[in-house]
Amino acid sequence: MEKIVSLCKRRGFIFQSSEIYGGLAAVWDYGPLGAQLKKNVKDAWWRSVVLDRDDVEGLDAGILMHPKVWEASGHISNFFDEWIDCKKCQERFRTDEPSYATKKQCPKCGGKELTEPRKFNLMLKTHLGPVEDTASVVYLRPETAQGIFVNFINVLDSRHKRLPFGIAQIGKAYRNEITPKNFTFRSREFEQMEMEFFVKPGEDEMWHKTWIEERFNWYIKLGINKDNLHIREHEKTELAHYAKACSDIEYNFPFGWSELEGIANRQDFDLKQHQQFSGKDLTYFDSQTNTHYIPFVIEPSGGCDRATLAFLVDAYHEDIVNDKTRVYLKFHKDIAPVKVAVLPLLKNRPEVVEIAKNIQKSLRKKFVCVYDDSAAIGKLYRRQDEIGTLFCVTVDVQSLEDKKVTVRERDTMQQERIDIEKLEEYLLEKLQ
């Protein structure tokens, strides 16, 4: 994990927030490459869940919502973690830490002089308006799901949907975590990729299984090693109060198996709650049976930051080339932040530089393409390998004569001489 964290800072993937002031714990900034990688992950999710389907609509709900939303959803009364302090080493930890849950001891020092568990609401509170009184209290949303539920009727009426159908969104969420840890895995500001799939009661179990399979295969399709994934079904005792069933897709991070995404059967809990608290009719009219009812909901909910971290970890590879360690990120072509790098072999030859810059200018109309002449060619290759660039295009003196360039593939390091006029067609075929 230390290698991943180091590479992320060195190559511009992820930085500590407000680092020049000592940093803000559990908040992270995505650098130039990290921002592009994360965008590619979100785009791949959006395409898979929304654009490639006829039964899911997109949404972008506000971060700030009416306080009664969180009262109806149960977050104000139920959204707590229990935490404990170790009297010996002053470590603070949650009660679900394995060492405490099984041995009733501190996970750091093993001590058993512990405080009693205390409850801590995870929602971050702020105020709207000029006066900080109770009437102006609002919360930074701890999840994106409620924005979907309160817009259920709006989407249903405006898009004329029939069951089953889903509403998906990607957005920021905030939790005042007690023990954030493991780099970007658990942080206080994060991004979720969530979808609420509304189904007819009685068909919920079938759709729950369907979405578990759909979401599991999405990670494999984008290059995650299947051996590093598994599905863990929740025990009845650990289910949320609204859930009929839930399964987690877990990834084998360097710090152990941990949740990437949860797929829950939320039954009709949320729409019933919002109907009761708002006084608005949130039922669905089924024209086939001529009845009104509240749909059940299947919720695939994944963390964008966790997915991005998993893709980074899984892509990290090392091999030995000429007795030296080569580090490269074996990203799938759909999520690699840079697709092509154009590298002039001799930057002191204006003719070579001109050809290289013209190639880069042309290629970046089709995909993310960078130009770099700041080091020797061997070092430039290693630099592009470390950020997961799929292809390096080298322009040399010979290019002036034969109008060809050398294309190097990241994973195999194999090189091929390609006509400049056919380069775009060659790369498009490779990147399809």
N, C-alpha and C positions, 0 to 999 in steps of 0.2 A: 504493500500500500504506500510505503514511503516513496518508492520509485514513481508511482503514479502521481502523487502529490507534487513531487519535485518536477516531473515532466510538465505537469499542468501549468505551473508557474513559469518555468523556463521557456516554454514555447507559446505561452499566451492563451491557454485554455481557461484557467480559473485562477482568480486572485482573491486574497482575503479582503473583505470590505473595509474601507477606510484604513488601509494598512499603514499609511504615513502617520496616522494618529494612534497607532498601536492596535488597530483592528477592532471590529465589532463582532463579538462571539456569535458563531453559528449563522452568519450572513455572508454570502459569497457574491463576487462579481465575476461575470463571464467575460473573458478577454476576447480579442478579435476572432481567434479560432474557436473558442468555446461558444461564443454567441452564434457562430455559423453552424457548429455541430448541433447545438441545442435546437436551433431553428429547423435543421434537417430532420431531427428526431420528431419534432412537432408536426412538420409537414408530412412525414411518412405516416404518422398516426392519423392525422386529419384525412389524408387520402384513403387510408385503409378503412376508417370508421365512417367517414362522411361521404367523400367524393365518389368512391367506388361502389356505393350502395344507394338503393332507391328508398330505403326505409329509415334513414337517419337525417335529421336536419341539424344545422349548426346554430350556435348561440354564443353571445359574448355579454354576459351579465355583469352588472356593476360590483365592485368590491364592497362598497358600503350599501347596506340594506336596512330596511325598517327593523328596529329592535325586536318587534313582535315575531319576525321570522325566526329568530334564534330561540325565542320562548316556545313557539310552536314546534320547532324541530327537536327540542329537548336539550339544546346545547347549554343554555343558561343553568339548567338544573342538573344535567348529567355529564357535561363535557369536562371531566376532571381526571387528573392523574394523581396517584398516591405516591408521596415521596418520603424518604427517610434520610436522616443524617447519621453518620457514624461518629460517635463521641471520641473515638481513638484517633482517626486520621482526618476527620471533618469532611470526608467524601459524602456527596449528596447523590442519591440514586433512586430510581423508581422501584416500586415494589414488584414489578414484573421482571427485574433482573434475575437471571437463572440462579445465581449463587444465593440470593436472598429467598427466592421462591422455594428452593429445595433444601437449603441448609440454614436459612435465617442468619446469614452472615454478610459482612461487607464484601462487595466484589473486588475492592482494591486491596485491603489489608487482611481480610479474613476475620476481623474483629466482630464480636457479638454484643458490644455495648452500643446499642442502637436506640434512637428515639422512636416514639410511637409513629405509625404512619399518619401523614397529614394530607388532606385533599388540597388540590391546587387547580383552579380553573385555567384552562389553556388559551382562552380567548383574549386577544389584545383589545383593550378598550380605548376609545378616543371620544372627542366631543365635537358636535357640529354647532356652529353659531358662535357669537361673541362671548357668551356666558357659560361657564362650566357648571351647569346644574344638572340634576338628574333627568330633566326633560330632553336634554341634548345628547345624552349618552348613545353612542353607536359603537359597533364592533367591526374590526377588520375581519372579514370572513375567514373562518377556519377551514372551510371547504367550499368548492364551487357548486356542489350538488344542489343546494337550496335555491340558487339562482335559476336552476332548471325547473325545479318543482313549482315555484311561484309563477313561472312563465308557461306552464303546461297548457293552459287554456288559450293563451295568446298564440302559441305556435300551432295548436290544434285548429283554431278558427282561421288563422291567416293562411295556413298551408294546406288545409282540408285533408288532414292525415287520417288514415284508418289504422286500427291496431292490426298487427304489432308495429310500432314505430319508435324511434329513439330521438333524443335531443342530446347533442354533444357540445362540449366546450373545453377550451384550454385557458387556464387563467391562474393568477396568483392567489395564494392563500397564506394565512399567517397563524402561527401557533406559538405561544409563549412556553416553549419546551423547557422542562426542568433540566434535562441532561442531554443536550444536543451533542452528537459525536459522530465519528467516522466520516470526516470530511463533509461532503455535501449530502450524505445519506439522510441525516436527520438535522434539519436546520429550522430556523424560526421564520424565514421567508422562503417560500418554495412555489413551484408551479405544478398544477395538477392537469391531467388529461382524463376527463371523466365523461361518461355517457350514461344516461338513464334510458333504459329500453322498456317501454310500456307495453304490457301484454295482458291478454285475457286471463283472469283467474282460472286456474286449472291447467294452463299451458306454461306456467312459470318454471316448473322443474325442467321441462324440456329445453326452454330457452336458456336457463341457467347453465346447463351442460354445454349447450351450443356456444355460448359466449366464453366459457372457460377454454374450450378448444380453440376458438378463434383467436383469443388473446395470447394463448401459449404459442401458437404457431407464428404469430406476428414477430415475436422476438427471434425465433429461429430463422425466419425468412430474412431478417435483417442482420444475420451473421452470428448471433449468439450460439455458442456451443451447446447443443442439447444436453450434454452431460452436466452442464452447470446450471440447469433449470430443473425444478420439480414443482409439483402442485401439492399443496398441503391443505387438506380439508379441516376447517375449524371444528373443534369439539363443541358440543352443545353448551358446555359451561363457559366458553369464551366468546360466544356469539353476542353481538351488540343487541340492545333491547328491541330493535326494530327488525332484526334479521331472522329469516326462516332458515337460511343456510349461507355459508360463505366459504370460498376457497381462495387461498393466496397462491400466486405464482411467485416462487422464491428463487433467488439467484445465489450462487455460491461465491460471495465476496471474499476477499482476503481475511475479513473479520468474521466470516461464517455465513451460514445460510440466513438470508433476510428477505423480507417482503419487497417485491418490485411492484406488484399490483394485486388488488383484491377484487374478486368478482362476487358480489353479494346479491342474494334474493331479499330485497327490502320489503316484500309484500306490498300492502297498500298503506303502510304506516304514514308516509310523508304527506301524500295528498289528503288523507283523512285529517291529519293534524292541521294542515293549512286551511282546509275547508272549515273545520271547527273554529279556528282562531280568527279567520278573516270573515267568516259568514258568507263566503262566495261559493257558488256551486262549482265543484271541480270534478263532476262526474263525466263519464264518457257515454255518449249515446250510441248504442250498437244497433244499426239499422236492420241487421239480419235477424236479431232476436227481439227487436223493438223494446229494448230495456236500457235503463241507465245503471251504470256501476262505476266504481273506482278501480282503475287498472292496478295490477301488480307491477312491480318494477324490478328489473335486473340491472345491476349497476357494476360495470367494469370501471374501476377507479385506479389509475396509475399515477405515479410521481414522475414528472418529466425529468427532474434532477436525478432521481434514482435511476431511471432508465439510461440517461446520459452517462452517469457514472458506471453503470454496468457495461455499456458499450465501450467505454474507455478501458475498463479493466479487462474485458474479454478480448479486446483488440490488441492489447499489449503483448508483443513478442520480442524475443531476443534470439539471435543466432550468431555464429562465429564466421566472419569473413576475413580472410588473410590474417588470421590470429588476433583479430580485434572483434569486440562485441558490437554487433549491429542491432540497434533498437528500432523497431518499426511498429506502427499502429495499423493493424490489418482490418481497417474499417470496411464495411460493405459499401459498395459504390453509391448507394442511395443516401448514406449519411456522412460519408467522408467530407470534411469541411472544404478541402481543396481537391479538385479533380485533376488539374494539370498544372505543372510548373514549367515555365520556359526559361532555359538557362543558357546564356552565351558562354562558350568555352573560353573566349578571349575578350574580355571587356575593353581592352586597349585597342581593339580593331573596330572603328566606327561602323564599317560595313556589316560586320557580324552583329553588333548591337542593334543596328537598325532593323535587320531582318528579324531578330529575336523579338524586338518590341512590336513590330508589325504583326507577327504571329500571335503574340499575347493579346494585342488589341482586337484581332479578329476572333480568336477563340473565346474570349470572355463574353461575347454576345450569346454564346450557347451554354456555357457553364463557368463555374468559378475557376479562374485561371490566374496565376500569379507570375510575376517576373522577378528574378533574383540574380544579381551579378556580384554579390558582396563577399564572395569567397572562392576558393579553388573548387573545381568541379566535384572532387571527392567529398569535400565537406558539404557542398550544396546538396548532393544526393542524400547524405546522412541526415541533413536538416529536414529535407522533404519526407524521408522515411519516418522520422520521429513524429511528424504531424499527420501521417497517414495519406499523403498525396498519392493518388493512384498511378499517374504517369508523369515522367519527366521528359521534356523535349529539349534536346541539346542542339544548339546551333554552333557549328565550327567553321573553320576556314574552308573546308571542302564543300560546305553548303553554298559558298559563293559560286562554285563551279558546277556541281551536279544538281543544285536546287533541291537537295534532300536534307533531312534532319534525322537525328538518332532519337528513337523513342524507347525509353526504359520503363519496364513494368515493375511496380513496387514489390510484390510478393516474391517473384522469381528472379528479379534483377536482370531478366533477359532483355537484350537490346535488338532493335530492328530499325533498319534504314527505310524511311518513308518519304515519298515525294511531298514537298510542301503543299502543292495543289491538292493532294489527296489526304492531307493530314486531318482536316476537320471530319471528313467522311470516315476515316479510320477510327478516330477517337469516339465519334458518335456511335459507331457500331459496337465498340468495346464497352461503352457506358450505358447502352440500352438495358 
